[in-house]
Each structure stands twice: as structure tokens, then as C-alpha cells.
Amino acid sequence: MTQAIEYISFEEARALSLELLTLAGFSKGHAETIAASVLKAQQDECHSHGLYRLMGCVKTLQVGKVDPNAEPTVDTETPGIVRVNSHYGYSLMGFHAGLPHFIEKTKKQGVAAMAINNCFHFSALWPEVEALADAGLVSFAVTPSHCWVAPAGGTKPSFGTNPFAFGWPRAGKHPFIFDFATSASARGEIELHRRAGKPIPLGWAIDAEGNPTTDAEAALNGAMLTFGGHKGSALSAMVELLAGPLINDMMSSESMEFDDGAGVTPCHGELLIALDPQSFLGASMTESMGRAEKLFSSITDQGARLPSQRRYEARDRNKDKGLPVQAALLVDLRAMLAELKAAVPA
């Protein structure tokens, strides 16, 4: 079944998001950074990380997990490292608080890392590496999630969806960006299939008995699978280690324990590493970055597509049309907003 799409203006979507988040109890800073993230994803037609995520944000707050007023603190004392403590708020304010220091350290030293700790993380990683690419930096980012994904050859979850993202700046063009889960699909994609009553592709998940399934509900109650078999499984383990023990934060299994059955947004950490091409290349900067462009041309000249190309095309297409939103989701969001309004004392 195909879901009906309704276009709404960016201003209407922003107002809906901010009002919903504010009434739920989020501070101005959290409401604005969350809204900015989901609106950007919605414009790019990244539905699994768009306005749909507002419902999870509100639920996480309502069950008392996330701190809606948490103010991140930034530690820049260690050379080459920016540490951000989000104090159990959402990660987005922490990222933006640490970003200027992160960029400064990277450009000064050639390479730097930023660890964001004690944060609830729901957003895609591509906006973060895209922000770094806009600053002229090469970067990658990793984060775990909840323990939903079985290792290759197993039937029980050991990993999170464990995404990683990479960004490469391009002069005068959209940056080269990829961002994908090490699971065969994002958790949000399965949830969207469940909401729509659609089967999922075979190979995304297994049911609670370890059998392959195309039923989204059975998948959510069973285990997701890694992409590429043992290769995706090894990469998923890498993400667990880099964004867990290395930065002294929770792995996916520990995040699941912390959730304690609430079924809300994962709480864990995020690691970002950035490199400054100018520091590496000096006078050969223009020549070397031009060689990268030859690689990209060799891909597109034969009709192949660069990662994120569809997102960029959607972004440009929707600048004038507005934001395409599933009509059923708009109904749910407006109903949630009405409930929050009704709960406000007269």
C-alpha cells in the first residue's frame, strides 16, 4: 500500500515541531535543535529521521528518560580532543556546543576528535558530517544504538544498528556524504513499514525464533540483521568499540539495559573524527582535491549515482514545493499536539 503524501510549508512544519516540543517540556535550545534536524531530514525526504522522530522525542521525555533542560558542557583541555557531556539531554545541542571548538582544533592541528557523552541520540549522522564538510573538513562519525541486531551466524541481538557516516568537502558542489547503518536497514525504516502495514524486504530481519521474516512486527520483536553478513557484523562491532569503551560510554547492550523496558530513544555516546585537507596537503591542496573530483566524475559519467545524490535532488526539489509528509503522520502529530494542549492547565 502507498501512503498518501501531503505537502506543507517549511514554516508550518517548523511551527508545528516547535509548539509540540515546547508544550512537551523541552527547553528552547533543545526544541530548536531537534526541530532543525527533523526538518532538514524531511526536506531531503529522509522520512525515517524526519518529522516522524518527534513522536519518539516526546515519548522519551514523557517516560522520564531524557532531561529536556540539560545544558551540555564542553571540555577542550586535551590537545586534539573535544569532550562534550550532554548530561542526558538530546545529542544535538551537545554537537552544536562542541562544533566550533572541534573545527578550530582540527584546523590548528590537522586532525581532531570529538566525543559526545551521556546523550540520547535519534538523528541521522549525515547532517553532522555535512556541517564539517561545509567547514572544509573530511570527517566520519559513529554511534551505537539499542541492542537490536544479531551478529552474522547468530539469532540473538548483540549490536545496535550502529551507523557510521563519512563526509568529503567539494568546492562549489554538495559534499560527498554517506551515512548508513551497519544493519541491513535502519530501525526507523522497519517502524515505518509497520505503520504503513507493508512487508519488509527479506534479509532485513529474523523473527523471535530466528526464522527469516518479511513481517515488520515480527522483525521488531525478533532481531535485525547486519548488511553484508560477516563484513557488516565486523563493522558493527567496530562501531560498538569506538563509540563505547573508547570514549567511556555505553555499548548497545548497556543502552538497552539503561532503557529498562521503556522502549524509547537510545542513550549512549558518539565519536567524530575530522581531518583538515589544507593541513595535510599545503600547496598541493588544489591538485589533490581535483584528483578526488576525477574519481567522482568516473562514477557519475557512467550513469552511477553518488551517495546522498537523491537527498540533494529532493532538497532542491522541495525548496519551493514545501515538505512532503505522510498524511497519516500529520494526523498523528496534530493529535499529539492537541493532547499536549489539552493537558495545559487553564
C-alpha positions in Angstrom: 0.0 0.0 0.0 1.2 3.5 -0.9 0.9 6.2 1.8 -0.7 9.5 0.8 1.7 12.4 0.9 0.7 16.0 1.9 2.9 19.0 1.3 3.2 21.6 4.0 5.3 24.7 4.1 8.6 24.8 5.9 7.2 27.5 8.2 4.1 25.4 9.1 6.3 22.3 9.8 8.7 24.3 11.9 5.8 25.9 13.9 4.2 22.5 14.4 7.5 21.0 15.6 8.4 23.8 18.0 5.0 24.0 19.5 4.8 20.3 20.0 8.3 20.1 21.6 7.8 23.2 23.7 4.5 22.0 25.1 6.0 18.6 25.8 8.5 20.4 28.1 11.7 20.8 26.0 13.8 24.0 26.6 14.1 26.5 23.7 17.6 25.2 22.8 16.5 21.6 22.6 13.3 22.4 20.8 15.1 24.4 18.1 18.0 21.9 17.5 15.6 19.0 17.4 13.2 20.8 15.0 16.1 21.9 12.7 17.3 18.3 12.5 13.9 16.7 11.6 13.0 19.5 9.2 16.3 19.0 7.3 15.7 15.3 7.1 12.1 15.8 5.9 13.2 18.2 3.2 15.6 15.6 2.0 12.8 13.0 2.0 14.7 11.0 4.7 11.3 10.1 6.3 12.8 7.7 8.9 14.6 10.6 10.5 12.2 13.4 9.7 9.0 14.6 11.5 8.3 11.1 12.5 11.0 11.3 15.1 9.1 14.0 17.0 6.9 11.3 18.4 9.8 9.4 19.8 11.3 12.5 21.3 8.1 13.4 23.2 7.7 9.8 24.4 11.3 9.7 25.7 10.5 12.8 27.7 7.2 11.6 28.9 8.6 8.4 30.4 11.2 10.5 32.3 14.3 9.4 30.5 15.7 12.5 28.7 16.4 15.7 30.5 14.6 18.4 28.5 16.6 21.2 30.1 20.1 19.7 30.1 22.8 22.1 29.2 25.9 20.5 27.6 29.3 21.2 28.9 32.4 21.3 26.7 35.9 20.3 27.8 38.7 21.3 25.4 41.7 20.8 27.7 43.1 17.7 26.0 45.0 18.5 22.8 43.2 17.2 19.8 40.1 16.2 21.6 36.8 17.9 22.4 34.7 16.3 25.1 31.0 17.2 25.3 28.9 16.0 28.2 25.2 16.2 27.2 24.1 15.4 30.7 21.3 13.1 29.4 19.8 15.6 27.1 19.5 15.0 23.3 22.8 15.0 21.4 22.1 17.8 19.1 22.7 20.7 21.5 25.9 18.9 22.5 27.1 18.7 18.9 26.4 22.3 18.2 28.1 23.4 21.5 31.3 21.5 20.7 31.3 22.1 16.9 33.2 25.5 16.9 35.9 24.1 19.2 36.1 20.9 17.1 36.6 22.8 13.9 39.2 25.1 15.5 41.3 22.2 16.8 41.1 20.3 13.6 42.3 23.3 11.5 45.0 24.1 14.0 46.4 20.5 14.4 45.3 18.8 11.2 43.3 16.2 12.9 41.0 16.1 16.0 38.2 14.1 17.6 35.0 15.0 19.4 33.3 12.7 21.9 29.7 13.4 22.9 28.8 11.5 26.1 25.6 10.8 28.0 23.3 11.8 25.2 20.1 10.5 23.8 20.6 10.1 20.0 17.9 9.8 17.4 19.1 11.8 14.5 20.9 10.8 11.3 24.7 11.4 11.2 24.8 13.0 7.8 23.9 16.5 9.0 26.9 16.4 11.3 29.5 15.3 8.8 27.9 17.7 6.3 28.4 20.6 8.7 32.0 19.6 9.0 32.4 19.3 5.2 30.9 22.8 4.9 33.8 23.9 7.1 36.2 22.3 4.6 36.9 19.2 6.7 36.9 15.5 5.9 35.2 13.6 8.7 33.5 10.5 9.9 31.1 9.8 12.8 30.0 6.6 14.6 27.4 5.9 17.3 25.8 2.7 18.7 22.1 2.4 19.5 19.9 -0.2 21.3 20.8 -3.9 21.1 18.5 -4.9 18.2 20.9 -6.6 15.7 22.1 -10.2 15.6 25.7 -10.9 14.6 26.4 -12.9 11.5 25.6 -16.5 12.2 23.6 -15.6 15.4 20.0 -15.3 16.2 20.0 -13.0 19.2 20.8 -9.3 19.3 24.4 -8.3 20.2 24.7 -5.0 18.3 22.8 -1.8 17.7 22.0 -0.5 14.2 25.4 1.2 14.6 25.6 3.7 11.8 28.7 5.5 10.5 28.9 8.5 8.2 31.7 10.0 6.1 32.0 13.5 4.6 34.3 14.9 2.0 34.1 18.6 1.0 33.8 19.6 -2.6 34.4 23.2 -3.9 31.2 24.6 -5.3 29.3 21.4 -5.0 27.4 19.4 -2.5 29.8 17.4 -0.4 30.3 13.7 -0.9 28.4 12.2 2.1 27.4 8.7 3.0 25.5 7.6 6.2 24.2 4.2 6.7 23.5 1.7 9.4 25.7 -1.4 9.7 22.3 -3.3 10.0 20.6 -4.2 6.7 18.2 -1.3 7.3 17.6 1.4 9.8 15.3 0.6 12.7 13.1 3.6 11.7 12.6 2.0 8.2 11.1 -1.1 9.8 8.9 1.0 12.1 7.7 3.0 9.1 6.8 -0.3 7.3 4.9 -1.4 10.3 3.0 1.8 10.5 2.1 1.5 6.8 1.2 -2.2 7.1 3.8 -3.0 4.4 6.1 -6.1 4.4 9.8 -5.6 4.8 12.4 -7.0 2.3 13.7 -10.5 3.1 17.1 -10.2 4.7 16.3 -7.3 6.9 15.4 -9.3 10.0 14.5 -12.6 11.6 11.6 -13.3 14.0 11.9 -14.3 17.7 12.5 -17.9 16.7 15.4 -17.0 14.4 13.4 -17.5 11.1 13.7 -15.1 8.2 10.7 -12.8 8.1 9.1 -10.1 6.0 6.6 -9.1 8.7 7.7 -5.8 10.3 6.0 -6.5 13.6 7.8 -9.9 13.9 11.0 -8.2 12.9 10.7 -5.6 15.7 10.1 -8.5 18.2 12.9 -10.6 16.8 16.3 -9.4 15.6 17.6 -7.2 12.8 20.4 -8.4 10.6 23.7 -6.8 9.5 24.3 -5.9 5.9 26.9 -8.0 4.0 26.9 -10.8 6.5 30.2 -11.1 8.4 31.5 -7.9 6.9 28.7 -5.8 8.3 28.9 -7.7 11.6 32.6 -6.8 12.0 31.9 -3.2 11.2 29.1 -3.1 13.7 31.5 -4.4 16.4 34.0 -1.7 15.4 31.3 1.0 16.0 30.5 -0.5 19.4 34.1 -0.3 20.5 34.9 3.2 19.1 31.8 4.9 20.4 31.5 2.8 23.6 34.6 1.7 25.6 37.0 4.1 23.8 35.0 7.2 24.9 33.8 5.7 28.2 30.2 5.4 27.2 27.5 2.7 26.8 27.5 0.0 24.2 24.2 -1.0 22.7 23.5 -3.8 25.2 24.2 -1.4 28.0 22.0 1.3 26.5 19.2 -1.3 26.3 19.7 -2.1 30.0 19.5 1.6 30.8 16.3 1.8 28.8 14.8 -0.8 31.2 11.9 -1.6 29.0 10.8 2.0 28.3 11.2 1.4 24.6 12.5 4.9 23.9 15.4 6.7 22.2 18.8 5.1 22.9 21.2 6.7 25.3 24.9 6.4 24.6 27.8 8.3 23.1 29.1 9.5 19.7 32.6 9.8 18.3 33.5 12.1 15.4 36.9 12.4 13.8 37.9 15.2 11.5 40.9 15.9 9.2 41.9 19.2 7.6 42.9 18.7 3.9 44.8 22.0 3.9 47.0 20.9 6.8 47.7 17.6 5.1 48.2 19.0 1.5 49.5 22.5 1.8 50.4 23.8 -1.6 49.2 20.6 -3.3 45.6 21.2 -2.0 44.0 22.2 -5.2 45.7 19.5 -7.3 44.9 16.7 -4.8 41.3 17.7 -4.3 41.0 17.9 -8.1 42.1 14.2 -8.3 39.2 13.4 -6.0 36.8 15.1 -8.4 38.1 12.8 -11.2 37.0 9.8 -9.1 33.5 11.3 -8.6 33.3 12.0 -12.3 34.3 8.5 -13.2 31.3 7.3 -11.2 28.7 9.7 -12.4 29.9 9.8 -16.1 28.8 6.1 -16.4 25.4 6.8 -15.0 26.0 5.7 -11.5 24.8 7.7 -8.5 26.9 9.2 -5.7 25.7 8.6 -2.2 23.3 11.3 -1.0 22.6 12.4 -4.6 18.9 11.5 -4.1 18.8 13.5 -0.9 20.3 16.6 -2.6 17.9 16.3 -5.5 15.0 16.1 -3.0 16.3 19.1 -1.1 16.5 21.2 -4.3 13.1 19.9 -5.5 11.3 20.7 -2.2 12.7 24.2 -1.7 9.7 25.6 -3.5 7.2 22.8 -3.1 7.4 22.5 0.7 7.9 19.4 2.8 6.4 16.1 1.7 4.9 14.4 4.8 2.9 11.2 5.1 -0.7 12.3 5.7 -1.2 9.7 8.4 1.8 11.0 10.3 0.5 14.5 10.2 -2.8 13.3 11.7 -0.8 11.6 14.5 1.4 14.7 15.1 -1.6 17.0 15.2 -3.4 14.6 17.6 -0.4 14.6 19.9 -0.2 18.3 19.8 -3.9 18.5 20.7 -3.4 16.2 23.7 -0.5 18.3 24.9 -2.6 21.5 24.6 -5.4 19.9 26.5 -3.1 18.9 29.3 -2.0 22.6 29.9 -3.8 24.0 32.9 -6.3 26.6 32.1 
